[in-house]
Amino acid sequence: MEQEHFFQCPHCWEDISMILDASVRQQTYIEDCEVCCNPIEVTPTFEAGELIAFDSLSIEQ
């Protein structure tokens, strides 16, 4: 089960979206911004397939 989530990049402040895997309750991974290509640490948390928390942190290069 996948869900698209929109948020603001912590590097360039542009609105971007990512496809999240709702089948895993909590996860942390690194994904590059589709606008500025800088790495973002993404931590979504799901409960019963619903996104209940989402954090996106800048990873300094």
Secondary structure, 3 states (H helix, E strand, C coil): CEEEEEEECCCCCCEEEEEEECCCCECCEEEECCCCCCEEEEEEEEECCEEEEEEEEECCC
